[in-house]
Amino acid sequence: MGSNPLSGFLEELDVRRIRPSRRGLRDELGSLDELVASIEEKGLLQPIVVRPVEEGFEVVAGNRRLEACKRLKINKIPCVVVELDDREAFEASLIENLQRKTLNPIEEAKAFKRYVDEYGYGGVSELARRIGKSHSYVSKRIALLNLPKEVQEALVRRRTTPSVAQELLSLDEEHRGRLSELIVEKNVTRSEVRRIIKQVREGYDAEPIASYHYSNVERRMRGIDRALARCIASLRVCMMRFDDALDSVDEDEWVVRELLMQHRSFIHQQVDSLLKLKKRVMRAPRSG
């Protein structure tokens, strides 16, 4: 790509002559409402990058900005015009999206795979060098495409992380599918997934996966119990300090004392309510 692949010149172009990239890296543009509002108020602060093609210009970086300008019915927009071949355009688009962190993990994985497999641009090592990432990073991202669809969807929706999902890759297909349910339905951590996988490898088969529901609920219930206990203790301390303050009010100020006693009674009621809630919560069925 050269030392500065995006060196070009700034030109104001007719929006009708610009087409979105044929190699768009994002599965969907996402909500454009904020971007449209920003451009409407402040203008297009960052020009889009385009390259000349036979029928006009093609976006290298800035598909969302182009669409936002179209929605605002803007006729001309500032663009950085660069001369790039297909490979250079794909690399530039990929680098720009990685730097701006606009791709979810699955979009990254698909883009990496397209670079390595579909376009024949080179292997994983070549791609890693081009985008400034490690070989391991690129390989692990591509491997995410081997995960069950529900896990990939959870990654797209940010309901789990790549580090958690990647742990599944060490399992066979059967256990991978069963553990996938936990990742999608429960907020499991990487250490919890590793613990389950370790037990599966030691021969416990489905037991760790099934027992996780119980252990996870128990962990949550202990956390709730501790939180309620702290709240109750805090209110008891509050009552003690309240009584100290009440003692400092002269008995002749009976109106003020009466009002303060009403507030003290309210705090006492809150303590009783929390004690009842704590008992009720701890008696609740331990369902997952």
DACORNOR-V767057 format. One record per pair of residues at least 4 apart in sequence whose ideal C-beta (glycine too) atoms are under 8 Angstrom apart, sorted by the first residue. I is the first residue (numbers start at 1). J is the second residue. D is the distance in Angstrom with one decimal. If there is no record, write none. Layout:
i | j | d
I | J | D
I | J | D
This chain:
i | j | d
1 | 5 | 3.9
1 | 84 | 8.0
1 | 88 | 5.1
1 | 91 | 5.9
1 | 92 | 7.3
1 | 130 | 7.5
5 | 82 | 7.3
5 | 84 | 6.6
5 | 88 | 5.7
5 | 91 | 7.3
5 | 92 | 5.6
6 | 49 | 6.2
6 | 60 | 7.9
6 | 80 | 6.9
6 | 82 | 5.5
6 | 92 | 6.0
7 | 82 | 7.0
8 | 49 | 7.6
8 | 80 | 5.0
8 | 81 | 5.0
8 | 82 | 3.7
8 | 83 | 7.2
9 | 80 | 7.3
9 | 81 | 5.7
10 | 47 | 6.4
10 | 78 | 6.0
10 | 79 | 7.3
10 | 80 | 5.9
10 | 81 | 7.7
11 | 78 | 7.5
11 | 79 | 5.8
11 | 80 | 8.0
11 | 81 | 5.1
12 | 76 | 4.9
12 | 77 | 7.0
12 | 78 | 5.5
12 | 79 | 7.4
13 | 17 | 6.0
13 | 18 | 6.0
13 | 50 | 7.0
13 | 57 | 6.2
13 | 76 | 6.4
13 | 77 | 6.6
13 | 79 | 4.9
13 | 81 | 7.7
14 | 18 | 7.6
14 | 75 | 6.6
14 | 76 | 5.7
15 | 66 | 7.3
15 | 69 | 6.0
15 | 70 | 6.2
15 | 74 | 6.3
15 | 75 | 6.1
15 | 76 | 6.7
15 | 77 | 6.0
17 | 56 | 3.8
17 | 57 | 5.8
18 | 48 | 7.7
18 | 50 | 6.0
18 | 56 | 6.4
18 | 57 | 4.8
18 | 58 | 7.5
18 | 59 | 6.5
18 | 66 | 6.1
18 | 77 | 7.9
18 | 79 | 7.2
19 | 53 | 7.8
19 | 55 | 7.3
19 | 56 | 6.5
19 | 57 | 7.3
19 | 58 | 5.6
19 | 59 | 7.1
20 | 24 | 6.3
20 | 58 | 7.8
20 | 59 | 5.4
20 | 63 | 5.0
20 | 66 | 6.4
20 | 67 | 7.5
21 | 58 | 6.0
21 | 59 | 4.6
21 | 60 | 6.7
21 | 63 | 5.9
21 | 89 | 7.5
21 | 93 | 6.2
22 | 58 | 6.9
23 | 86 | 7.7
23 | 89 | 7.1
23 | 90 | 5.3
23 | 93 | 6.6
23 | 114 | 7.7
24 | 63 | 5.8
25 | 93 | 6.1
25 | 94 | 6.4
25 | 97 | 5.4
25 | 103 | 6.1
25 | 107 | 6.0
25 | 110 | 7.8
25 | 111 | 4.7
26 | 30 | 7.5
26 | 63 | 7.3
26 | 97 | 7.5
26 | 102 | 6.9
26 | 103 | 6.6
26 | 107 | 5.7
27 | 106 | 7.8
27 | 107 | 5.9
27 | 110 | 7.8
27 | 156 | 7.8
29 | 63 | 6.6
29 | 64 | 5.3
29 | 67 | 5.9
30 | 64 | 7.4
32 | 36 | 5.3
32 | 64 | 6.3
32 | 67 | 6.2
32 | 68 | 5.1
32 | 71 | 6.8
33 | 37 | 6.3
34 | 38 | 6.2
35 | 39 | 6.3
35 | 64 | 6.1
35 | 65 | 7.0
35 | 68 | 4.6
36 | 40 | 6.1
36 | 68 | 4.7
36 | 71 | 5.6
36 | 72 | 6.2
37 | 41 | 6.3
38 | 42 | 5.9
39 | 43 | 6.4
39 | 44 | 5.5
39 | 65 | 7.4
39 | 68 | 5.4
39 | 69 | 6.5
39 | 72 | 6.2
39 | 74 | 7.8
40 | 72 | 5.8
44 | 48 | 7.8
44 | 65 | 6.4
44 | 69 | 6.4
44 | 74 | 7.7
44 | 77 | 5.5
44 | 78 | 6.3
46 | 62 | 7.8
46 | 65 | 7.2
47 | 62 | 7.7
47 | 77 | 7.3
47 | 78 | 4.1
47 | 79 | 5.3
47 | 80 | 5.2
48 | 59 | 6.0
48 | 60 | 8.0
48 | 61 | 6.6
48 | 62 | 2.9
48 | 65 | 5.1
48 | 66 | 5.7
48 | 77 | 6.9
48 | 79 | 5.4
48 | 80 | 7.4
49 | 59 | 7.3
49 | 60 | 4.3
49 | 61 | 4.3
49 | 62 | 6.0
49 | 79 | 7.1
49 | 80 | 4.8
49 | 82 | 6.2
49 | 92 | 7.1
49 | 96 | 7.4
50 | 57 | 4.1
50 | 58 | 6.3
50 | 59 | 5.7
50 | 60 | 6.1
50 | 62 | 7.9
50 | 79 | 4.8
50 | 80 | 7.2
50 | 81 | 5.8
50 | 82 | 7.5
51 | 57 | 6.7
51 | 58 | 5.7
51 | 60 | 5.4
51 | 81 | 7.2
51 | 82 | 5.5
51 | 83 | 6.6
51 | 84 | 4.8
51 | 89 | 5.7
52 | 56 | 7.9
52 | 57 | 5.9
52 | 81 | 6.8
52 | 83 | 6.9
53 | 57 | 6.5
53 | 58 | 4.7
57 | 79 | 7.0
57 | 81 | 7.1
58 | 89 | 7.4
59 | 63 | 5.3
59 | 66 | 5.7
60 | 82 | 6.6
60 | 84 | 6.4
60 | 89 | 5.1
60 | 92 | 5.2
60 | 93 | 5.5
60 | 96 | 7.7
61 | 92 | 6.5
61 | 93 | 5.5
61 | 96 | 4.0
61 | 97 | 7.5
62 | 66 | 5.7
63 | 67 | 6.4
64 | 68 | 6.3
64 | 102 | 8.0
65 | 69 | 6.4
65 | 77 | 8.0
66 | 70 | 6.5
66 | 77 | 7.6
67 | 71 | 6.6
68 | 72 | 6.6
69 | 74 | 4.4
69 | 77 | 5.2
70 | 74 | 7.5
82 | 92 | 7.6
84 | 88 | 3.9
84 | 89 | 4.4
84 | 92 | 6.2
85 | 89 | 6.9
86 | 90 | 6.4
86 | 119 | 7.5
87 | 91 | 6.3
87 | 119 | 6.9
87 | 121 | 5.4
88 | 92 | 6.1
89 | 93 | 6.3
90 | 94 | 6.2
90 | 114 | 7.9
90 | 115 | 6.6
90 | 119 | 6.7
90 | 121 | 7.3
91 | 95 | 6.2
91 | 115 | 7.8
91 | 121 | 7.9
91 | 130 | 5.6
91 | 131 | 7.5
92 | 96 | 6.2
93 | 97 | 6.3
94 | 98 | 6.3
94 | 111 | 5.6
94 | 115 | 7.0
94 | 131 | 6.1
95 | 99 | 6.2
95 | 130 | 7.6
95 | 131 | 5.6
95 | 132 | 7.8
96 | 100 | 6.3
97 | 102 | 4.9
97 | 103 | 5.1
97 | 111 | 7.7
98 | 103 | 6.9
98 | 108 | 7.5
98 | 131 | 6.0
98 | 133 | 7.8
103 | 107 | 4.1
103 | 108 | 4.7
103 | 111 | 6.9
104 | 108 | 7.2
104 | 155 | 6.6
104 | 156 | 5.1
104 | 158 | 7.2
105 | 109 | 6.3
105 | 141 | 6.7
105 | 144 | 6.0
105 | 155 | 4.7
105 | 156 | 7.7
105 | 162 | 4.8
105 | 165 | 7.8
106 | 110 | 6.4
106 | 144 | 6.4
106 | 145 | 7.4
106 | 152 | 5.2
106 | 155 | 5.3
106 | 156 | 5.2
107 | 111 | 6.3
107 | 156 | 7.8
108 | 112 | 6.3
108 | 141 | 5.2
109 | 113 | 6.3
109 | 141 | 4.6
109 | 142 | 5.5
109 | 143 | 7.9
109 | 144 | 4.6
109 | 145 | 5.1
110 | 114 | 6.3
110 | 145 | 7.0
111 | 115 | 6.5
112 | 116 | 6.3
112 | 124 | 7.8
112 | 127 | 6.2
112 | 138 | 5.4
112 | 141 | 5.4
112 | 142 | 5.1
113 | 117 | 5.5
113 | 118 | 7.4
113 | 142 | 5.2
113 | 145 | 6.3
114 | 118 | 4.6
114 | 119 | 6.2
115 | 119 | 5.9
115 | 121 | 5.3
115 | 122 | 7.6
115 | 127 | 5.2
116 | 121 | 7.3
116 | 122 | 7.1
116 | 123 | 6.2
116 | 124 | 6.0
116 | 127 | 6.0
116 | 142 | 7.2
121 | 126 | 7.1
121 | 127 | 7.4
122 | 126 | 3.1
122 | 127 | 6.3
122 | 130 | 8.0
123 | 127 | 7.2
124 | 128 | 6.1
124 | 135 | 5.8
124 | 138 | 5.0
124 | 139 | 5.6
124 | 142 | 7.4
125 | 129 | 6.5
125 | 135 | 5.6
126 | 130 | 6.4
127 | 131 | 6.3
127 | 138 | 5.6
128 | 133 | 5.1
128 | 134 | 6.0
128 | 135 | 4.8
128 | 137 | 7.0
128 | 138 | 4.7
131 | 138 | 7.8
133 | 137 | 4.3
133 | 138 | 5.7
134 | 138 | 7.3
135 | 139 | 6.1
136 | 140 | 6.0
137 | 141 | 6.4
138 | 142 | 6.5
139 | 143 | 6.3
140 | 144 | 7.3
140 | 162 | 7.2
140 | 166 | 5.5
141 | 162 | 7.3
143 | 147 | 8.0
143 | 166 | 6.9
143 | 169 | 5.5
144 | 152 | 6.8
144 | 155 | 6.7
144 | 162 | 6.5
144 | 165 | 6.2
144 | 166 | 7.0
145 | 152 | 7.3
146 | 169 | 6.6
147 | 151 | 4.3
147 | 152 | 5.7
147 | 165 | 5.9
147 | 168 | 6.0
147 | 169 | 7.2
147 | 176 | 7.5
147 | 180 | 7.3
148 | 152 | 7.2
148 | 176 | 6.8
148 | 177 | 5.8
148 | 180 | 4.6
149 | 153 | 6.2
150 | 154 | 6.5
150 | 180 | 5.9
150 | 181 | 7.8
150 | 184 | 5.0
151 | 155 | 6.6
151 | 160 | 7.2
151 | 165 | 5.4
151 | 168 | 6.8
151 | 180 | 4.9
151 | 183 | 5.8
151 | 184 | 6.5
152 | 156 | 6.6
153 | 157 | 6.3
153 | 184 | 7.8
154 | 159 | 4.2
154 | 160 | 4.6
154 | 165 | 7.5
154 | 183 | 6.4
154 | 184 | 5.1
155 | 159 | 7.7
155 | 160 | 6.2
155 | 161 | 7.8
155 | 162 | 6.6
155 | 165 | 5.8
159 | 184 | 7.1
160 | 164 | 5.0
160 | 165 | 5.7
160 | 183 | 5.3
160 | 184 | 7.5
160 | 188 | 7.9
161 | 165 | 7.0
161 | 190 | 7.5
162 | 166 | 5.8
163 | 167 | 7.5
163 | 190 | 5.2
164 | 183 | 6.2
164 | 188 | 6.7
164 | 189 | 7.1
164 | 190 | 5.0
164 | 193 | 5.7
165 | 183 | 6.6
167 | 190 | 6.4
167 | 193 | 4.6
167 | 194 | 6.0
167 | 197 | 6.1
168 | 176 | 5.0
168 | 179 | 6.0
168 | 180 | 6.5
168 | 183 | 7.2
168 | 193 | 7.5
169 | 176 | 7.8
170 | 197 | 6.5
171 | 175 | 4.3
171 | 176 | 4.4
171 | 179 | 6.5
171 | 197 | 6.4
171 | 200 | 6.9
172 | 176 | 6.6
173 | 177 | 6.4
174 | 178 | 6.7
175 | 179 | 5.9
175 | 200 | 5.6
175 | 209 | 7.7
176 | 180 | 6.2
177 | 181 | 7.6
178 | 206 | 6.9
178 | 209 | 5.4
179 | 183 | 6.7
179 | 193 | 7.1
179 | 196 | 6.4
179 | 197 | 7.4
179 | 200 | 7.9
179 | 209 | 6.0
180 | 184 | 6.2
181 | 185 | 5.8
182 | 186 | 5.0
182 | 188 | 5.5
182 | 193 | 7.8
182 | 196 | 7.6
182 | 209 | 6.7
182 | 212 | 6.0
183 | 188 | 6.0
183 | 193 | 7.1
186 | 212 | 7.6
186 | 213 | 7.9
186 | 216 | 6.1
186 | 288 | 8.0
188 | 192 | 4.6
188 | 193 | 5.6
188 | 212 | 7.7
188 | 216 | 7.6
189 | 193 | 7.2
190 | 194 | 6.3
191 | 195 | 6.4
192 | 196 | 6.7
192 | 212 | 7.4
192 | 216 | 7.8
193 | 197 | 6.3
194 | 198 | 6.2
195 | 199 | 6.6
195 | 208 | 7.5
196 | 200 | 6.4
196 | 208 | 4.5
196 | 209 | 6.1
196 | 212 | 6.0
197 | 201 | 6.4
198 | 202 | 6.5
199 | 204 | 4.5
199 | 207 | 7.2
199 | 208 | 3.8
200 | 204 | 6.3
200 | 205 | 6.7
200 | 208 | 5.9
200 | 209 | 7.4
204 | 208 | 5.2
206 | 210 | 5.6
207 | 211 | 5.7
208 | 212 | 6.3
210 | 214 | 8.0
211 | 215 | 5.9
212 | 216 | 5.6
213 | 217 | 6.5
213 | 288 | 3.7
214 | 218 | 6.3
214 | 286 | 6.8
214 | 288 | 7.4
215 | 219 | 6.4
216 | 220 | 6.5
216 | 288 | 7.1
217 | 221 | 6.2
217 | 286 | 4.9
217 | 287 | 7.1
217 | 288 | 5.7
218 | 222 | 6.4
218 | 286 | 6.8
219 | 223 | 6.6
220 | 224 | 6.5
221 | 225 | 6.2
221 | 281 | 7.5
221 | 282 | 7.1
221 | 286 | 6.8
222 | 226 | 6.4
223 | 227 | 6.4
224 | 228 | 6.3
224 | 281 | 5.9
225 | 229 | 6.3
225 | 278 | 6.9
225 | 281 | 7.3
225 | 282 | 6.1
226 | 230 | 6.4
227 | 231 | 6.5
228 | 232 | 6.4
228 | 274 | 6.1
228 | 277 | 6.5
228 | 278 | 4.4
228 | 281 | 7.0
229 | 233 | 6.3
229 | 278 | 7.1
230 | 234 | 6.2
231 | 235 | 6.6
231 | 274 | 5.7
232 | 236 | 6.5
232 | 271 | 6.0
232 | 274 | 4.9
232 | 275 | 6.3
232 | 278 | 7.0
233 | 237 | 6.5
234 | 238 | 6.3
235 | 239 | 6.5
235 | 267 | 6.0
235 | 270 | 5.8
235 | 271 | 4.9
235 | 274 | 7.0
236 | 240 | 6.8
236 | 271 | 6.4
237 | 241 | 6.5
238 | 242 | 6.0
238 | 267 | 6.1
239 | 243 | 6.4
239 | 264 | 6.7
239 | 267 | 5.5
239 | 268 | 6.7
239 | 271 | 7.3
240 | 244 | 6.8
241 | 245 | 6.5
242 | 246 | 6.2
242 | 260 | 7.7
242 | 263 | 7.5
242 | 264 | 5.5
242 | 267 | 6.6
243 | 247 | 6.4
243 | 264 | 7.4
244 | 248 | 7.1
245 | 249 | 7.5
245 | 260 | 7.9
246 | 257 | 6.9
246 | 260 | 5.5
246 | 261 | 7.4
246 | 264 | 6.9
249 | 253 | 5.4
249 | 256 | 5.9
249 | 257 | 5.5
249 | 260 | 6.9
251 | 257 | 7.1
253 | 257 | 5.9
254 | 258 | 6.1
255 | 259 | 6.6
256 | 260 | 6.2
257 | 261 | 6.3
258 | 262 | 6.9
259 | 263 | 6.9
260 | 264 | 6.4
261 | 265 | 6.3
262 | 266 | 6.7
263 | 267 | 6.8
264 | 268 | 6.5
265 | 269 | 6.5
266 | 270 | 6.7
267 | 271 | 6.8
268 | 272 | 6.7
269 | 273 | 6.3
270 | 274 | 6.4
271 | 275 | 6.4
272 | 276 | 6.5
273 | 277 | 6.3
274 | 278 | 6.2
275 | 279 | 6.7
276 | 280 | 6.2
277 | 281 | 6.1
278 | 282 | 6.4
279 | 283 | 6.3
280 | 284 | 6.8
